[in-house]
Amino acid sequence: MGEELFHKIDSDSDGFIDKDELFDFLLGQDTEMDRISEIFFELDTNKDGKISKAEWIDGYARVWNQEEFIPTGWKTRPEQTESYFKQLDSGDKGFLTFDDVKDMLSKENPGIEEDGLKEMFKSADKNADSQLSLAEFMEYFIDIEDCMTMNLEKTKKGLVKSIVFARLRPQAIEGGHKDAGVACSKKLEHFDKKTLTVSGKKYDFPKQVLTPEVNQEQVFDTTMSDLMDAWTNQEMNCMLFAYGQTGTGKTHTIFGTPDSLKSDELHPDWGIFPRAVYTCLKRMEASKIGWPSLKYCLTASAMEFYCGMGFDLLYDKVPVIIDKQGQAIGCNYKIIEKVSDLANFIDEVYGKRTVSKTKMNSGSSRSHTALMLTLHQTGDVPAEVTGTEDMPGMYESTTFTVMDFAGSERVDKTGGERADMTNVGIKIAKGEKLSIPEQGCLINFELTSLCTEVIIASEQHAKKKPYNPPKALVTDTIRFASATFQGRSLLGMVICISQASQNGWETWFSCEMAEKMAKLTAPIRTVTRHKLKTAYKKAQKAAAEMTKDFEKTDTKNKFYALRKGQSNGMKRYVEVLERLGASDE
């Protein structure tokens, strides 16, 4: 615990905790400023103005046992509630006595005498055995209303703002991101924790700039806190745009190292995607303790967007329909029960995506990839959530998507001649293969179109008018991403940036794109709950109809692959609902 906490507080990962870092952490724990100064003085034994890891480990047990460090969000995040229970449980008894929680109750309820605190303990102790089990602790202290409350930054008109971050790649010692000293007309001149400056233009769009020393855990904690709560607790779909020039660390940021994905225990090298899985599973397992009727299933799906169309990467790359709400219809999936289940999923997905050799990268992706984690939940919804009455046997599903955009570089770096979008459109219509420059042309067209749609959507929402995705000259990439512009999915974004001088143009483009995405404001919608049995009957009917359409379709019919995928996807959805108990009598 002591070493783990040291790395958490050491936000710049320089191997020392300075006074600012200690203050930032402990002020968030409601520790008095004078006490923080005392703690720093006690731990900094050699008085050099910083706390080394050795000083921390040596003084942790002595000083930290005098303090109570309360996990952030312990009343709204079930896995943190469980963690706090274990922290209060002196002697690892598996239950809490009044003496275990007396100080905590006193801090939570200042001014109440001991008799009043005992009454509170008695109220929490449902079976009157003078002990609080974990289930009793969670039932009493978790604030369901707060769990469901959105704490996102909004405009004066109540529109939710997108959440955008920038991460800087460490200087490379070789390859395309080693600083070659080749200047171009755009240059990254300065960065700090809040801003980036490129050729005299100061960008302040990032909620935070993740500087090169920031580790994987800190990246996740910083970028995903709001998105995880929205996805798992607050009935929202979420989408994280990941963008960066080839080689800037986007894949590392999303996944981490391949070896780390073999671990089911928290691994320091994990990226955002495995940490999202780990946190979701822990949160759901903890939730089941306080909410016994809860059943859940986590699935992973993946699509490739290539030549303007979406394809299912887990089912023969069949085409996927994107509806007008930006939802992918009929994707296959893999059930995820532990983090190591992701290894085969990722290998299969990225083994099937479209890549090409360029001057920058021997396996540069020339398509966009959507990685979708869908959390299916069913259980009894209490009146304090519905606002009216208890609703038994309800079902909902929410999806967290990482949209891994293909990197875009200048033509002179990837190789080949410049391409024209008109000719690209003609070749796509004819079903002809695109050259590397033509692939890049289409990628740039889609990225530019996204930026345009952000502005249009935000203007419409500000006028309290609905945003409607474009119908002409639109690709499946735009249709899918439009869920965020419509407010059907909360948008987050991470751009990954090179420090090398020869990559100034790409850094500038990344910043320009992210700046526009940061301007998105939309009225976020929650998903709709249904009776599990009702959802099951509708899914069975749809599966039967789609299967019938598919079976009567000739293999030479242009819709054969599409209907094949839809039929399979709906049958797989029925299986998820059955896994949740929909077919039980």
C-alpha positions, -999 to 999 in steps of 0.1 A, spaced: 0 0 0 28 24 9 47 20 -24 15 21 -45 5 54 -28 40 68 -34 37 63 -71 2 77 -71 13 110 -54 45 113 -74 25 128 -103 55 136 -125 71 102 -119 105 117 -111 111 94 -81 104 121 -55 74 137 -39 77 174 -36 56 197 -14 32 206 -42 25 170 -51 18 161 -14 -5 192 -11 -24 183 -43 -31 148 -30 -39 155 7 -60 186 0 -82 162 -20 -84 141 12 -97 171 32 -65 172 52 -57 205 69 -29 225 53 -10 228 86 -11 190 90 1 185 54 31 207 62 38 186 94 36 154 74 60 167 48 85 178 75 83 144 92 88 124 61 116 146 45 142 133 70 173 146 52 156 180 47 164 184 10 129 197 2 116 164 -13 106 129 -1 125 100 -17 109 66 -21 132 53 7 121 81 31 85 74 22 86 37 28 105 43 61 81 68 74 48 55 59 39 31 87 50 56 114 32 87 100 5 73 78 -11 52 105 -20 85 122 -40 95 91 -71 82 75 -69 84 37 -104 81 22 -107 67 -13 -120 92 -38 -157 87 -46 -162 60 -19 -199 68 -17 -205 66 -54 -181 40 -67 -188 6 -53 -152 -7 -57 -140 23 -37 -166 16 -10 -153 -19 -7 -118 -6 -5 -127 18 23 -145 -10 42 -112 -30 41 -93 0 52 -115 4 82 -116 -33 90 -88 -35 116 -75 -70 119 -91 -82 86 -121 -96 105 -145 -94 75 -168 -70 94 -168 -37 112 -175 -30 148 -187 4 162 -152 12 173 -140 6 137 -163 32 123 -167 56 152 -141 81 140 -154 79 104 -190 85 115 -179 114 137 -161 131 108 -191 124 85 -215 139 111 -197 166 131 -216 177 162 -234 144 168 -228 129 202 -217 93 206 -252 81 214 -263 95 180 -235 78 163 -245 45 179 -280 50 165 -266 54 131 -245 23 134 -277 5 146 -296 17 115 -269 3 92 -267 -30 112 -297 -46 95 -295 -80 112 -287 -64 147 -256 -86 153 -235 -55 164 -214 -59 133 -215 -43 98 -210 -67 70 -197 -54 37 -232 -57 22 -247 -37 51 -219 -11 49 -225 -6 11 -263 -5 14 -261 22 41 -234 44 27 -236 42 -11 -256 72 -22 -275 59 -53 -288 93 -62 -252 107 -63 -240 76 -82 -265 86 -110 -257 123 -109 -237 137 -137 -207 158 -126 -196 171 -160 -186 205 -171 -216 223 -187 -222 256 -206 -246 283 -192 -273 267 -214 -268 233 -197 -249 216 -226 -222 191 -217 -187 199 -229 -164 173 -245 -133 163 -225 -100 166 -244 -65 157 -234 -30 158 -251 -2 133 -244 34 140 -254 56 112 -267 90 111 -250 119 120 -273 129 90 -294 165 79 -298 158 64 -333 132 62 -360 107 88 -373 103 105 -339 140 110 -332 146 148 -336 165 150 -369 170 187 -366 150 192 -398 129 223 -392 96 228 -409 73 258 -409 53 244 -379 71 237 -346 62 226 -311 78 255 -291 65 250 -256 42 228 -234 32 227 -198 4 209 -179 -24 230 -194 -12 244 -227 7 237 -259 23 263 -282 29 255 -319 46 282 -340 34 311 -319 -2 298 -314 -11 289 -278 -36 260 -275 -55 259 -242 -81 232 -252 -66 204 -231 -82 197 -198 -47 185 -190 -15 180 -210 0 146 -201 37 153 -202 63 127 -212 70 115 -176 33 107 -169 28 70 -164 0 47 -177 -20 47 -144 -20 85 -143 -31 87 -179 -61 65 -171 -70 83 -138 -68 117 -155 -87 109 -188 -112 83 -178 -126 92 -144 -157 110 -158 -162 86 -187 -161 55 -164 -187 70 -141 -209 79 -170 -206 45 -186 -210 23 -156 -231 43 -132 -250 70 -151 -266 52 -180 -246 69 -207 -228 57 -238 -193 71 -240 -168 74 -269 -131 82 -266 -114 96 -298 -77 85 -300 -57 104 -326 -21 109 -334 5 108 -360 19 73 -367 44 63 -340 34 89 -313 23 63 -288 -14 61 -295 -14 22 -294 6 22 -262 -18 47 -247 -48 26 -256 -35 -9 -248 -1 -8 -231 25 -35 -237 14 -69 -252 29 -88 -222 8 -67 -197 -24 -80 -213 -16 -115 -201 -21 -102 -165 -55 -102 -147 -41 -82 -118 -35 -45 -120 -4 -40 -142 16 -8 -144 19 -11 -182 -18 -14 -190 -33 12 -212 -67 28 -211 -86 -1 -226 -75 -29 -202 -78 -5 -173 -114 3 -183 -122 -34 -184 -105 -40 -150 -123 -11 -134 -157 -20 -149 -154 -57 -137 -143 -46 -102 -171 -21 -100 -198 -46 -111 -186 -73 -87 -186 -48 -58 -221 -36 -69 -235 -71 -67 -226 -71 -29 -249 -41 -23 -274 -49 -50 -280 -87 -49 -304 -87 -79 -277 -73 -103 -266 -95 -131 -242 -82 -158 -223 -93 -189 -194 -74 -205 -188 -79 -243 -162 -66 -267 -168 -59 -304 -148 -42 -331 -153 -25 -364 -130 -13 -391 -139 18 -412 -122 15 -445 -131 31 -478 -160 49 -462 -177 17 -449 -179 -2 -416 -169 -39 -413 -172 -64 -385 -136 -74 -375 -149 -104 -354 -171 -119 -381 -156 -123 -416 -153 -85 -421 -190 -84 -432 -204 -49 -437 -221 -33 -407 -251 -9 -409 -248 24 -390 -282 37 -382 -292 74 -381 -285 75 -343 -249 64 -349 -254 29 -336 -237 -1 -352 -263 -28 -359 -255 -65 -356 -218 -66 -345 -204 -99 -333 -187 -99 -298 -165 -118 -274 -175 -121 -237 -149 -105 -214 -147 -119 -179 -112 -109 -171 -85 -86 -185 -65 -114 -201 -95 -122 -223 -86 -90 -242 -53 -105 -255 -69 -128 -281 -96 -102 -289 -69 -75 -297 -48 -99 -316 -77 -109 -338 -90 -74 -343 -56 -58 -352 -46 -88 -372 -75 -82 -396 -74 -44 -399 -61 -28 -432 -25 -17 -430 1 -5 -455 38 1 -455 48 38 -455 80 56 -450 70 63 -414 58 29 -404 60 -6 -419 25 -14 -406 7 19 -407 -31 16 -403 -50 30 -432 -84 25 -416 -101 37 -384 -109 11 -358 -138 12 -332 -133 -9 -301 -166 -13 -282 -171 -25 -247 -208 -31 -240 -220 -34 -204 -253 -53 -202 -270 -50 -168 -302 -63 -154 -317 -61 -119 -344 -45 -97 -343 -7 -99 -352 10 -66 -377 39 -63 -349 63 -53 -336 58 -89 -368 57 -108 -384 86 -88 -416 67 -86 -416 30 -76 -395 -1 -75 -391 -16 -110 -381 -53 -109 -363 -71 -137 -351 -41 -157 -324 -42 -184 -301 -16 -199 -269 -17 -220 -243 11 -223 -212 11 -245 -178 26 -241 -160 29 -275 -124 38 -282 -123 52 -317 -88 46 -329 -83 70 -358 -57 62 -385 -27 85 -383 -23 111 -410 10 123 -424 21 145 -453 23 127 -486 61 133 -489 65 112 -457 42 83 -466 53 81 -502 35 86 -535 17 114 -552 -11 137 -540 -46 123 -545 -79 141 -553 -110 133 -533 -132 133 -563 -112 105 -579 -111 87 -546 -149 87 -544 -151 73 -580 -127 45 -571 -147 37 -540 -179 36 -559 -163 11 -584 -150 -10 -556 -114 -4 -567 -84 -6 -543 -70 27 -531 -33 36 -532 -15 49 -500 -19 85 -510 -56 79 -518 -61 62 -484 -45 92 -468 -68 116 -488 -99 98 -476 -86 98 -440 -80 135 -441 -114 141 -457 -131 122 -428 -111 140 -401 -119 174 -417 -155 164 -420 -156 155 -383 -143 189 -373 -169 206 -395 -197 186 -380 -186 195 -344 -191 232 -352 -225 225 -369 -237 203 -340 -227 228 -313 -244 257 -331 -276 237 -335 -276 226 -298 -270 262 -287 -301 272 -306 -320 243 -289 -324 227 -323 -317 190 -330 -285 181 -349 -291 158 -379 -261 140 -394 -254 148 -431 -270 125 -457 -248 133 -487 -210 128 -491 -209 111 -457 -190 79 -447 -198 54 -420 -170 69 -400 -190 102 -398 -223 84 -392 -208 64 -363 -190 94 -347 -222 114 -350 -236 97 -319 -214 121 -300 -226 151 -319 -262 141 -313 -256 138 -276 -262 101 -276 -226 95 -264 -204 115 -242 -172 125 -260 -137 123 -247 -105 126 -267 -67 120 -263 -43 132 -289 -7 119 -290 20 143 -301 56 141 -313 82 165 -300 105 160 -331 110 192 -351 105 174 -384 69 164 -373 57 200 -366 30 199 -393 15 167 -379 16 182 -344 -1 213 -356 -28 193 -374 -34 172 -342 -38 203 -321 -61 220 -347 -83 189 -347 -84 185 -309 -91 222 -305 -123 218 -326 -133 187 -308 -130 205 -275 -156 230 -287 -184 203 -289 -213 210 -265 -243 188 -266 -273 177 -244 -262 142 -233 -289 116 -233 -291 85 -211 -300 51 -225 -335 37 -221 -344 10 -196 -366 -19 -206 -381 -49 -190 -356 -78 -196 -384 -101 -207 -397 -74 -232 -362 -68 -246 -358 -106 -250 -390 -111 -269 -382 -82 -293 -347 -96 -299 -360 -131 -306 -385 -117 -331 -359 -96 -348 -334 -125 -349 -360 -148 -365 -369 -121 -392 -332 -114 -400 -324 -151 -402 -353 -157 -425 -342 -128 -448 -306 -142 -448 -316 -178 -455 -335 -168 -486 -307 -145 -499 -286 -159 -527 -248 -160 -521 -243 -138 -552 -267 -112 -539 -249 -79 -530 -267 -79 -496 -257 -115 -487 -227 -105 -465 -247 -77 -448 -276 -100 -440 -253 -127 -428 -238 -103 -403 -271 -89 -391 -286 -124 -386 -255 -135 -366 -253 -103 -346 -290 -104 -335 -287 -141 -325 -256 -133 -305 -276 -105 -287 -303 -130 -278 -276 -152 -262 -265 -123 -240 -300 -117 -228 -303 -154 -221 -271 -153 -202 -287 -126 -180 -316 -148 -172 -342 -136 -198 -352 -172 -207 -356 -183 -171 -392 -191 -160 
